[in-house]
Amino acid sequence: MVFFEYDAEAEKRVIYKDGVEEGRAKEIVRSCKDFNLSKEDAIHKLETLLSIPTQSAIDYYEKFSKEFENEFSKAQKIM
């Protein structure tokens, strides 16, 4: 059995940092879409601006691209 000391403050800091990173990633992807940048350029911007590995950048791009496409589709249906 493994015992460790739980640090609630450390967990809050990690959750906050992850949330901030995700929020920034979302805005970067939105900006890249608005300026019609390629997928590759958007992923490179995510890597550079957030200092994250390529796979994380790809994951963020895929997640938010789908979200924005869904928003666009809903807006088109309303019109």
Jmol script that loads the backbone (N, CA, C; Angstrom):
load data "model"
ATOM      1  N   MET A   1       0.841  -1.172   0.000  1.00  0.00           N
ATOM      2  CA  MET A   1       0.000   0.000   0.000  1.00  0.00           C
ATOM      3  C   MET A   1       0.891   1.241   0.000  1.00  0.00           C
ATOM      4  N   VAL A   2       0.470   2.243  -0.756  1.00  0.00           N
ATOM      5  CA  VAL A   2       1.249   3.467  -0.865  1.00  0.00           C
ATOM      6  C   VAL A   2       0.532   4.582  -0.111  1.00  0.00           C
ATOM      7  N   PHE A   3       1.286   5.284   0.700  1.00  0.00           N
ATOM      8  CA  PHE A   3       0.742   6.418   1.429  1.00  0.00           C
ATOM      9  C   PHE A   3       1.434   7.691   0.951  1.00  0.00           C
ATOM     10  N   PHE A   4       0.682   8.740   0.797  1.00  0.00           N
ATOM     11  CA  PHE A   4       1.267  10.018   0.436  1.00  0.00           C
ATOM     12  C   PHE A   4       0.436  11.121   1.062  1.00  0.00           C
ATOM     13  N   GLU A   5       1.049  12.257   1.187  1.00  0.00           N
ATOM     14  CA  GLU A   5       0.360  13.397   1.773  1.00  0.00           C
ATOM     15  C   GLU A   5      -0.365  14.159   0.674  1.00  0.00           C
ATOM     16  N   TYR A   6      -1.638  14.365   0.861  1.00  0.00           N
ATOM     17  CA  TYR A   6      -2.455  15.078  -0.109  1.00  0.00           C
ATOM     18  C   TYR A   6      -2.258  16.573   0.090  1.00  0.00           C
ATOM     19  N   ASP A   7      -1.984  17.260  -1.005  1.00  0.00           N
ATOM     20  CA  ASP A   7      -1.769  18.710  -0.957  1.00  0.00           C
ATOM     21  C   ASP A   7      -2.848  19.383  -1.802  1.00  0.00           C
ATOM     22  N   ALA A   8      -3.897  19.837  -1.153  1.00  0.00           N
ATOM     23  CA  ALA A   8      -5.030  20.451  -1.852  1.00  0.00           C
ATOM     24  C   ALA A   8      -4.612  21.712  -2.592  1.00  0.00           C
ATOM     25  N   GLU A   9      -3.748  22.499  -2.018  1.00  0.00           N
ATOM     26  CA  GLU A   9      -3.303  23.733  -2.669  1.00  0.00           C
ATOM     27  C   GLU A   9      -2.536  23.434  -3.950  1.00  0.00           C
ATOM     28  N   ALA A  10      -1.681  22.421  -3.915  1.00  0.00           N
ATOM     29  CA  ALA A  10      -0.931  22.036  -5.113  1.00  0.00           C
ATOM     30  C   ALA A  10      -1.889  21.558  -6.202  1.00  0.00           C
ATOM     31  N   GLU A  11      -2.908  20.810  -5.814  1.00  0.00           N
ATOM     32  CA  GLU A  11      -3.890  20.338  -6.785  1.00  0.00           C
ATOM     33  C   GLU A  11      -4.649  21.519  -7.408  1.00  0.00           C
ATOM     34  N   LYS A  12      -5.012  22.495  -6.617  1.00  0.00           N
ATOM     35  CA  LYS A  12      -5.698  23.685  -7.132  1.00  0.00           C
ATOM     36  C   LYS A  12      -4.821  24.427  -8.143  1.00  0.00           C
ATOM     37  N   ARG A  13      -3.522  24.531  -7.842  1.00  0.00           N
ATOM     38  CA  ARG A  13      -2.607  25.215  -8.761  1.00  0.00           C
ATOM     39  C   ARG A  13      -2.514  24.476 -10.095  1.00  0.00           C
ATOM     40  N   VAL A  14      -2.452  23.162 -10.052  1.00  0.00           N
ATOM     41  CA  VAL A  14      -2.367  22.367 -11.279  1.00  0.00           C
ATOM     42  C   VAL A  14      -3.653  22.506 -12.089  1.00  0.00           C
ATOM     43  N   ILE A  15      -4.782  22.412 -11.430  1.00  0.00           N
ATOM     44  CA  ILE A  15      -6.069  22.553 -12.121  1.00  0.00           C
ATOM     45  C   ILE A  15      -6.192  23.944 -12.733  1.00  0.00           C
ATOM     46  N   TYR A  16      -5.790  24.966 -11.995  1.00  0.00           N
ATOM     47  CA  TYR A  16      -5.848  26.335 -12.511  1.00  0.00           C
ATOM     48  C   TYR A  16      -4.957  26.484 -13.736  1.00  0.00           C
ATOM     49  N   LYS A  17      -3.717  25.982 -13.640  1.00  0.00           N
ATOM     50  CA  LYS A  17      -2.774  26.082 -14.755  1.00  0.00           C
ATOM     51  C   LYS A  17      -3.321  25.376 -15.986  1.00  0.00           C
ATOM     52  N   ASP A  18      -3.890  24.194 -15.807  1.00  0.00           N
ATOM     53  CA  ASP A  18      -4.466  23.447 -16.930  1.00  0.00           C
ATOM     54  C   ASP A  18      -5.625  24.215 -17.552  1.00  0.00           C
ATOM     55  N   GLY A  19      -6.439  24.819 -16.728  1.00  0.00           N
ATOM     56  CA  GLY A  19      -7.569  25.590 -17.242  1.00  0.00           C
ATOM     57  C   GLY A  19      -7.132  26.819 -18.008  1.00  0.00           C
ATOM     58  N   VAL A  20      -6.117  27.491 -17.515  1.00  0.00           N
ATOM     59  CA  VAL A  20      -5.582  28.667 -18.206  1.00  0.00           C
ATOM     60  C   VAL A  20      -4.995  28.243 -19.546  1.00  0.00           C
ATOM     61  N   GLU A  21      -4.237  27.164 -19.548  1.00  0.00           N
ATOM     62  CA  GLU A  21      -3.631  26.678 -20.793  1.00  0.00           C
ATOM     63  C   GLU A  21      -4.721  26.328 -21.810  1.00  0.00           C
ATOM     64  N   GLU A  22      -5.747  25.635 -21.352  1.00  0.00           N
ATOM     65  CA  GLU A  22      -6.824  25.243 -22.261  1.00  0.00           C
ATOM     66  C   GLU A  22      -7.548  26.469 -22.810  1.00  0.00           C
ATOM     67  N   GLY A  23      -7.785  27.455 -21.967  1.00  0.00           N
ATOM     68  CA  GLY A  23      -8.424  28.685 -22.420  1.00  0.00           C
ATOM     69  C   GLY A  23      -7.591  29.423 -23.456  1.00  0.00           C
ATOM     70  N   ARG A  24      -6.294  29.484 -23.221  1.00  0.00           N
ATOM     71  CA  ARG A  24      -5.402  30.130 -24.198  1.00  0.00           C
ATOM     72  C   ARG A  24      -5.377  29.347 -25.500  1.00  0.00           C
ATOM     73  N   ALA A  25      -5.354  28.018 -25.398  1.00  0.00           N
ATOM     74  CA  ALA A  25      -5.346  27.182 -26.600  1.00  0.00           C
ATOM     75  C   ALA A  25      -6.609  27.422 -27.420  1.00  0.00           C
ATOM     76  N   LYS A  26      -7.725  27.528 -26.755  1.00  0.00           N
ATOM     77  CA  LYS A  26      -8.994  27.768 -27.450  1.00  0.00           C
ATOM     78  C   LYS A  26      -8.955  29.085 -28.211  1.00  0.00           C
ATOM     79  N   GLU A  27      -8.438  30.114 -27.595  1.00  0.00           N
ATOM     80  CA  GLU A  27      -8.358  31.424 -28.254  1.00  0.00           C
ATOM     81  C   GLU A  27      -7.365  31.410 -29.414  1.00  0.00           C
ATOM     82  N   ILE A  28      -6.277  30.675 -29.265  1.00  0.00           N
ATOM     83  CA  ILE A  28      -5.293  30.577 -30.350  1.00  0.00           C
ATOM     84  C   ILE A  28      -5.924  29.874 -31.549  1.00  0.00           C
ATOM     85  N   VAL A  29      -6.619  28.778 -31.299  1.00  0.00           N
ATOM     86  CA  VAL A  29      -7.260  28.048 -32.402  1.00  0.00           C
ATOM     87  C   VAL A  29      -8.310  28.929 -33.064  1.00  0.00           C
ATOM     88  N   ARG A  30      -9.109  29.637 -32.259  1.00  0.00           N
ATOM     89  CA  ARG A  30     -10.132  30.533 -32.821  1.00  0.00           C
ATOM     90  C   ARG A  30      -9.476  31.597 -33.705  1.00  0.00           C
ATOM     91  N   SER A  31      -8.394  32.197 -33.247  1.00  0.00           N
ATOM     92  CA  SER A  31      -7.699  33.225 -34.028  1.00  0.00           C
ATOM     93  C   SER A  31      -7.145  32.648 -35.323  1.00  0.00           C
ATOM     94  N   CYS A  32      -6.576  31.463 -35.244  1.00  0.00           N
ATOM     95  CA  CYS A  32      -6.036  30.823 -36.446  1.00  0.00           C
ATOM     96  C   CYS A  32      -7.143  30.535 -37.447  1.00  0.00           C
ATOM     97  N   LYS A  33      -8.289  30.101 -36.960  1.00  0.00           N
ATOM     98  CA  LYS A  33      -9.440  29.854 -37.839  1.00  0.00           C
ATOM     99  C   LYS A  33      -9.916  31.170 -38.457  1.00  0.00           C
ATOM    100  N   ASP A  34      -9.995  32.216 -37.646  1.00  0.00           N
ATOM    101  CA  ASP A  34     -10.450  33.522 -38.146  1.00  0.00           C
ATOM    102  C   ASP A  34      -9.541  34.045 -39.257  1.00  0.00           C
ATOM    103  N   PHE A  35      -8.243  33.764 -39.153  1.00  0.00           N
ATOM    104  CA  PHE A  35      -7.282  34.246 -40.148  1.00  0.00           C
ATOM    105  C   PHE A  35      -6.960  33.185 -41.209  1.00  0.00           C
ATOM    106  N   ASN A  36      -7.763  32.115 -41.227  1.00  0.00           N
ATOM    107  CA  ASN A  36      -7.623  31.046 -42.224  1.00  0.00           C
ATOM    108  C   ASN A  36      -6.215  30.451 -42.302  1.00  0.00           C
ATOM    109  N   LEU A  37      -5.585  30.292 -41.154  1.00  0.00           N
ATOM    110  CA  LEU A  37      -4.283  29.628 -41.121  1.00  0.00           C
ATOM    111  C   LEU A  37      -4.477  28.133 -41.295  1.00  0.00           C
ATOM    112  N   SER A  38      -3.503  27.477 -41.855  1.00  0.00           N
ATOM    113  CA  SER A  38      -3.576  26.030 -42.055  1.00  0.00           C
ATOM    114  C   SER A  38      -3.516  25.313 -40.700  1.00  0.00           C
ATOM    115  N   LYS A  39      -3.914  24.058 -40.729  1.00  0.00           N
ATOM    116  CA  LYS A  39      -3.859  23.227 -39.527  1.00  0.00           C
ATOM    117  C   LYS A  39      -2.431  23.170 -39.002  1.00  0.00           C
ATOM    118  N   GLU A  40      -1.479  22.990 -39.902  1.00  0.00           N
ATOM    119  CA  GLU A  40      -0.076  22.885 -39.505  1.00  0.00           C
ATOM    120  C   GLU A  40       0.413  24.169 -38.841  1.00  0.00           C
ATOM    121  N   ASP A  41       0.037  25.316 -39.416  1.00  0.00           N
ATOM    122  CA  ASP A  41       0.442  26.600 -38.825  1.00  0.00           C
ATOM    123  C   ASP A  41      -0.200  26.801 -37.452  1.00  0.00           C
ATOM    124  N   ALA A  42      -1.456  26.411 -37.335  1.00  0.00           N
ATOM    125  CA  ALA A  42      -2.152  26.549 -36.051  1.00  0.00           C
ATOM    126  C   ALA A  42      -1.489  25.677 -34.988  1.00  0.00           C
ATOM    127  N   ILE A  43      -1.143  24.457 -35.347  1.00  0.00           N
ATOM    128  CA  ILE A  43      -0.489  23.555 -34.403  1.00  0.00           C
ATOM    129  C   ILE A  43       0.872  24.112 -33.999  1.00  0.00           C
ATOM    130  N   HIS A  44       1.594  24.655 -34.961  1.00  0.00           N
ATOM    131  CA  HIS A  44       2.891  25.256 -34.656  1.00  0.00           C
ATOM    132  C   HIS A  44       2.722  26.440 -33.698  1.00  0.00           C
ATOM    133  N   LYS A  45       1.701  27.265 -33.919  1.00  0.00           N
ATOM    134  CA  LYS A  45       1.449  28.401 -33.013  1.00  0.00           C
ATOM    135  C   LYS A  45       1.132  27.911 -31.610  1.00  0.00           C
ATOM    136  N   LEU A  46       0.310  26.874 -31.508  1.00  0.00           N
ATOM    137  CA  LEU A  46      -0.013  26.315 -30.191  1.00  0.00           C
ATOM    138  C   LEU A  46       1.251  25.828 -29.485  1.00  0.00           C
ATOM    139  N   GLU A  47       2.083  25.098 -30.206  1.00  0.00           N
ATOM    140  CA  GLU A  47       3.331  24.591 -29.621  1.00  0.00           C
ATOM    141  C   GLU A  47       4.206  25.736 -29.119  1.00  0.00           C
ATOM    142  N   THR A  48       4.350  26.744 -29.963  1.00  0.00           N
ATOM    143  CA  THR A  48       5.251  27.853 -29.662  1.00  0.00           C
ATOM    144  C   THR A  48       4.729  28.731 -28.535  1.00  0.00           C
ATOM    145  N   LEU A  49       3.483  29.160 -28.663  1.00  0.00           N
ATOM    146  CA  LEU A  49       2.941  30.107 -27.686  1.00  0.00           C
ATOM    147  C   LEU A  49       2.678  29.486 -26.321  1.00  0.00           C
ATOM    148  N   LEU A  50       2.346  28.201 -26.294  1.00  0.00           N
ATOM    149  CA  LEU A  50       2.054  27.552 -25.022  1.00  0.00           C
ATOM    150  C   LEU A  50       3.205  26.695 -24.501  1.00  0.00           C
ATOM    151  N   SER A  51       4.252  26.540 -25.314  1.00  0.00           N
ATOM    152  CA  SER A  51       5.396  25.691 -24.940  1.00  0.00           C
ATOM    153  C   SER A  51       4.928  24.288 -24.557  1.00  0.00           C
ATOM    154  N   ILE A  52       4.174  23.689 -25.481  1.00  0.00           N
ATOM    155  CA  ILE A  52       3.641  22.352 -25.235  1.00  0.00           C
ATOM    156  C   ILE A  52       4.142  21.404 -26.322  1.00  0.00           C
ATOM    157  N   PRO A  53       4.102  20.088 -26.045  1.00  0.00           N
ATOM    158  CA  PRO A  53       4.527  19.106 -27.048  1.00  0.00           C
ATOM    159  C   PRO A  53       3.567  19.072 -28.246  1.00  0.00           C
ATOM    160  N   THR A  54       4.056  18.566 -29.346  1.00  0.00           N
ATOM    161  CA  THR A  54       3.273  18.501 -30.578  1.00  0.00           C
ATOM    162  C   THR A  54       1.948  17.771 -30.375  1.00  0.00           C
ATOM    163  N   GLN A  55       1.976  16.644 -29.690  1.00  0.00           N
ATOM    164  CA  GLN A  55       0.741  15.869 -29.518  1.00  0.00           C
ATOM    165  C   GLN A  55      -0.308  16.661 -28.730  1.00  0.00           C
ATOM    166  N   SER A  56       0.109  17.402 -27.737  1.00  0.00           N
ATOM    167  CA  SER A  56      -0.834  18.232 -26.981  1.00  0.00           C
ATOM    168  C   SER A  56      -1.433  19.307 -27.876  1.00  0.00           C
ATOM    169  N   ALA A  57      -0.600  19.900 -28.718  1.00  0.00           N
ATOM    170  CA  ALA A  57      -1.077  20.927 -29.648  1.00  0.00           C
ATOM    171  C   ALA A  57      -2.090  20.339 -30.623  1.00  0.00           C
ATOM    172  N   ILE A  58      -1.797  19.152 -31.128  1.00  0.00           N
ATOM    173  CA  ILE A  58      -2.726  18.482 -32.047  1.00  0.00           C
ATOM    174  C   ILE A  58      -4.049  18.194 -31.339  1.00  0.00           C
ATOM    175  N   ASP A  59      -3.968  17.712 -30.113  1.00  0.00           N
ATOM    176  CA  ASP A  59      -5.180  17.409 -29.349  1.00  0.00           C
ATOM    177  C   ASP A  59      -6.038  18.656 -29.156  1.00  0.00           C
ATOM    178  N   TYR A  60      -5.399  19.759 -28.765  1.00  0.00           N
ATOM    179  CA  TYR A  60      -6.144  21.011 -28.596  1.00  0.00           C
ATOM    180  C   TYR A  60      -6.757  21.450 -29.920  1.00  0.00           C
ATOM    181  N   TYR A  61      -5.997  21.371 -31.000  1.00  0.00           N
ATOM    182  CA  TYR A  61      -6.496  21.797 -32.305  1.00  0.00           C
ATOM    183  C   TYR A  61      -7.727  20.981 -32.699  1.00  0.00           C
ATOM    184  N   GLU A  62      -7.636  19.669 -32.551  1.00  0.00           N
ATOM    185  CA  GLU A  62      -8.754  18.796 -32.919  1.00  0.00           C
ATOM    186  C   GLU A  62      -9.983  19.098 -32.065  1.00  0.00           C
ATOM    187  N   LYS A  63      -9.769  19.237 -30.789  1.00  0.00           N
ATOM    188  CA  LYS A  63     -10.885  19.491 -29.865  1.00  0.00           C
ATOM    189  C   LYS A  63     -11.599  20.793 -30.211  1.00  0.00           C
ATOM    190  N   PHE A  64     -10.846  21.860 -30.344  1.00  0.00           N
ATOM    191  CA  PHE A  64     -11.480  23.159 -30.546  1.00  0.00           C
ATOM    192  C   PHE A  64     -11.933  23.372 -31.984  1.00  0.00           C
ATOM    193  N   SER A  65     -11.290  22.756 -32.937  1.00  0.00           N
ATOM    194  CA  SER A  65     -11.750  22.853 -34.327  1.00  0.00           C
ATOM    195  C   SER A  65     -13.145  22.253 -34.457  1.00  0.00           C
ATOM    196  N   LYS A  66     -13.333  21.096 -33.846  1.00  0.00           N
ATOM    197  CA  LYS A  66     -14.649  20.448 -33.881  1.00  0.00           C
ATOM    198  C   LYS A  66     -15.687  21.316 -33.180  1.00  0.00           C
ATOM    199  N   GLU A  67     -15.309  21.910 -32.063  1.00  0.00           N
ATOM    200  CA  GLU A  67     -16.226  22.765 -31.314  1.00  0.00           C
ATOM    201  C   GLU A  67     -16.642  23.974 -32.163  1.00  0.00           C
ATOM    202  N   PHE A  68     -15.690  24.603 -32.841  1.00  0.00           N
ATOM    203  CA  PHE A  68     -16.001  25.772 -33.659  1.00  0.00           C
ATOM    204  C   PHE A  68     -16.819  25.384 -34.881  1.00  0.00           C
ATOM    205  N   GLU A  69     -16.543  24.214 -35.464  1.00  0.00           N
ATOM    206  CA  GLU A  69     -17.324  23.746 -36.600  1.00  0.00           C
ATOM    207  C   GLU A  69     -18.766  23.502 -36.181  1.00  0.00           C
ATOM    208  N   ASN A  70     -18.970  22.949 -34.982  1.00  0.00           N
ATOM    209  CA  ASN A  70     -20.328  22.731 -34.473  1.00  0.00           C
ATOM    210  C   ASN A  70     -21.046  24.060 -34.261  1.00  0.00           C
ATOM    211  N   GLU A  71     -20.349  25.042 -33.727  1.00  0.00           N
ATOM    212  CA  GLU A  71     -20.946  26.366 -33.534  1.00  0.00           C
ATOM    213  C   GLU A  71     -21.334  26.967 -34.869  1.00  0.00           C
ATOM    214  N   PHE A  72     -20.463  26.832 -35.861  1.00  0.00           N
ATOM    215  CA  PHE A  72     -20.719  27.387 -37.198  1.00  0.00           C
ATOM    216  C   PHE A  72     -21.926  26.705 -37.828  1.00  0.00           C
ATOM    217  N   SER A  73     -22.017  25.385 -37.685  1.00  0.00           N
ATOM    218  CA  SER A  73     -23.145  24.630 -38.244  1.00  0.00           C
ATOM    219  C   SER A  73     -24.459  25.075 -37.611  1.00  0.00           C
ATOM    220  N   LYS A  74     -24.452  25.263 -36.301  1.00  0.00           N
ATOM    221  CA  LYS A  74     -25.668  25.710 -35.605  1.00  0.00           C
ATOM    222  C   LYS A  74     -26.077  27.101 -36.079  1.00  0.00           C
ATOM    223  N   ALA A  75     -25.097  27.981 -36.257  1.00  0.00           N
ATOM    224  CA  ALA A  75     -25.388  29.336 -36.714  1.00  0.00           C
ATOM    225  C   ALA A  75     -25.964  29.310 -38.124  1.00  0.00           C
ATOM    226  N   GLN A  76     -25.464  28.430 -38.979  1.00  0.00           N
ATOM    227  CA  GLN A  76     -25.965  28.316 -40.340  1.00  0.00           C
ATOM    228  C   GLN A  76     -27.406  27.829 -40.355  1.00  0.00           C
ATOM    229  N   LYS A  77     -27.743  26.912 -39.460  1.00  0.00           N
ATOM    230  CA  LYS A  77     -29.122  26.383 -39.394  1.00  0.00           C
ATOM    231  C   LYS A  77     -30.104  27.456 -38.964  1.00  0.00           C
ATOM    232  N   ILE A  78     -29.664  28.356 -38.098  1.00  0.00           N
ATOM    233  CA  ILE A  78     -30.536  29.417 -37.600  1.00  0.00           C
ATOM    234  C   ILE A  78     -30.848  30.405 -38.716  1.00  0.00           C
ATOM    235  N   MET A  79     -29.873  30.656 -39.574  1.00  0.00           N
ATOM    236  CA  MET A  79     -30.066  31.617 -40.667  1.00  0.00           C
ATOM    237  C   MET A  79     -30.932  30.997 -41.683  1.00  0.00           C
TER     238      MET A  79
END
end "model"
wireframe off; spacefill off
backbone 0.3
color backbone group
